[in-house]
Amino acid sequence: MSRPTPMSGFPEWLPSERIVEQRVVDRLRQTFESWGYASVETRAVESLDQMLRKGEIDKEVYVLRRLHADASDADSGIGLHFDLTVPLARYVLENSGKLTFPFKRYQIQKVWRGERPQEGRYREFLQADIDVIDVDSLSFHYEVEVAQIMSEAFAGLPLPPLRMQVNNRRLIEGFYNGLGVTDVPAVMRSVDKMDKLPESAIRELLAKDASLDDRQIDLVLAFAAISSHDGSFADRVTALGVKDPLLDQGLDELVRVIEGTYPLRSEQFSVTADLRIARGLDYYTGTVYETRMAGFEQLGSVCSGGRYDALATDGPTTYPGVGISFGVSRTLAPLFARGLLKASRSVPTCVLIAVSDESARAHSDLIGRTLRSRGIPTEVSPSAAKFGKQIKYADRRGIPFVWFTGEDGHHEVKDIRSGEQVAADPSSWTPPSIDLHPTIEATPLEKENTS
Amino acid sequence: MSRPTPMSGFPEWLPSERIVEQRVVDRLRQTFESWGYASVETRAVESLDQMLRKGEIDKEVYVLRRLHADASDADSGIGLHFDLTVPLARYVLENSGKLTFPFKRYQIQKVWRGERPQEGRYREFLQADIDVIDVDSLSFHYEVEVAQIMSEAFAGLPLPPLRMQVNNRRLIEGFYNGLGVTDVPAVMRSVDKMDKLPESAIRELLAKDASLDDRQIDLVLAFAAISSHDGSFADRVTALGVKDPLLDQGLDELVRVIEGTYPLRSEQFSVTADLRIARGLDYYTGTVYETRMAGFEQLGSVCSGGRYDALATDGPTTYPGVGISFGVSRTLAPLFARGLLKASRSVPTCVLIAVSDESARAHSDLIGRTLRSRGIPTEVSPSAAKFGKQIKYADRRGIPFVWFTGEDGHHEVKDIRSGEQVAADPSSWTPPSIDLHPTIEATPLEKENTS
């Protein structure tokens, strides 16, 4: 077999990168579980019928067939899931009699899309979703909670600063209603281009596509320009003089999300009310979330979601929900590619037990067992090579300690970084806690690159 | 959308079952890492070329195509991996310059096979593999190590007793060589049927298909009947009087595996030298492993593997290895189906904070934050319903504690199993450790059903 080459769009990690990914997933899981969210994993496949209900991305689905399906087999009609929301809807309907509602679940799994690969877009990638689903109606306070949970998870992650932008679809629709806008989606589509086009072009779009007059255009642009880190945006909206009951409800909700996440702000994480954010998808009906990573704005949003009034419906019953999805691969891949995030070593091993002679391997094994039973990841040297070679084995992997045992049962452990070697007892020696498991080393981007 | 039905061959777990699966995977990971094995995840897809090198299971591969691939797209030529060994071989070749050898990795991932589903055989299932790969030659002691690691992992799992059977291909081949057998594979195929056919039929097969004479048949059957929990099998082999250098080497190796795993035996786990075990696959060249679960022998082996001299080859370089693969889904699915294994609750939550009034929710949130910051999984009641209803919410999920706060700031916590309610301080109260996270409850099979 000749040497295979990487497959475009299907990123894979080296062991030291995988350690970072594991830590990120561990942190997410630990946070989600501490809030009482249950883990769910769904099968990788869904029926195409199920997936094509969201017509707009049917092109991206990978369809499966068995290699040697016989002629009598109809097309199997199944494909790989392209997100974790469609599977959740199906899982909730399928198991509704066995679940308790409100159903709070997290799901950390790979998803697949047959898109053209580029940085930030992959054909296989890892997502971490949290959602709360209820029956018929869902309390608003979960729209605050999911933002709090993601904030808390991010606070423990060694990532560049993450900036969450929040808006509220009721607020947007209420404002447009109050303004006499008839084609709300057309206005949203135009406002959504504010990042890419100059103001004059947006004005033209709003006039042509959405049939707005100059006063309406001024107010739409003034509204979309509003953002604040605290609740002060509300006064600026009120000052625009547009009145609508839905606007009042949306404004109140957005203030509660902003105030509820305020205590979680840090250098590393912020939440902003940003009235330009709308999220493309039609099914959002309340709070919407997007998140950008400082220095990596070109990736688009790495953590998005919102409130939807009908995740699924099962005849008489409707399941509303709210959820956020964090793109683990989308976030980590560019950091790995630039060498900004790595583990302190490529193996879990903390101590390498040297082997003086193959006939003494059983003795080294025993010391390994003793250290492991005390929670210290330990491996025994692959061979009784010269000690210099055994130390090199540890050094190449970043293993910090090498353990030597003399014939007289005297033990010594060497820190191969400092060269310091001290007597040690396998039943009591403990490495410094920073060395017990690999640590994550994050390099900040150059200041001038972070906006 | 009408209620969807489960898809045959693609098992999914309810939240309480998923908690059990997570614990099993956590235990495996923790054990593998404590021995210094690095985690690897490979992409779900491999090129068909890569996978079809193992010709015998090409029928089972799921091939992918994009739903709306245009006419210019050639067949994508990729499919879902059907095991974790083919991907490991490809990963090692692709990254050989960036890995350090011997390369010790574990991999816990879903695999897919388009087989007819039945108990113990699924179209999507979770495998946990450990392998050690080296360049050109691999030390024998890793053949002992991988069995020790799996033994240690099993010791911490709440499963029915697991019985590992070990043999050695050198021993088998040496014995057959010494006996003058010319068609070794034909003998192996016949011996492999000893479970299913009476001795007379096996004798007939050995005479006809493998052209053995009566003395050879007697010795082959006597050899295959040998098994022992300790090294005593070696004397029984020697007593058969067959001589061959490969036999001596295989015998010595098998004794070392049995003696190396001897200290890890328990009620829950045993290792036996069993000279009937051969494993079908041609590529094994040394130790081979199979494992049966007491009371579930009909599942076949749930944990298998062996030593192979050429996992992959890259022109001048060959990569020998040894590995074992544990079938997580194959083991857990029948236990879940029979209700023999479950979690003490369906959610991670240990404490539910009651809400006396929606206007006091912020106060309940604060207590939740305090308990979570102290490592206690906590959720706040979904609504300010009557306390009886809030207690029912906890009860339905198995949440053991409900927390009440009076207007005067006095806190009480109720154990809803005993009904006992005591004063508590959120900054110091600690639940009994058994309640902090869900525990796993295993029901033994009836004695008469375990063989």
Interface residues (C-beta under 8 A of the other chain):
Chain A: M1 S2 R3 P4 T5 P6 M7 F10 P11 E12 W13 L14 P15 R18 I19 E21 Q22 E33 S34 W35 G36 Y37 A38 S39 V40 E41 T42 R43 A44 V45 S47 L48 Q50 R53 D58 K59 E60 V61 Y62 V63 L64 R65 R66 L67 H68 A69 I78 G79 L80 A89 R90 Y91 L93 E94 N95 S96 K98 L99 T100 P102 K104 R105 K110 W112 G114 E124 D134 S139 H141 A312 T313 D314 G315 S346 V347 P348 T349 R361 R372 G375 I376 P377 T378 E379 P382 S383 Y393 R396 R397 I399
Chain B: M1 S2 R3 P4 T5 P6 M7 F10 P11 E12 W13 L14 P15 R18 I19 E21 Q22 E33 S34 W35 G36 Y37 A38 S39 V40 E41 T42 R43 A44 V45 S47 L48 Q50 R53 D58 K59 E60 V61 Y62 V63 L64 R65 R66 L67 H68 A69 I78 G79 L80 A89 R90 Y91 L93 E94 N95 S96 K98 L99 T100 P102 K104 R105 K110 W112 G114 E124 D134 S139 H141 A312 T313 D314 G315 S346 V347 P348 T349 R361 R372 G375 I376 P377 T378 E379 P382 S383 Y393 R396 R397 I399
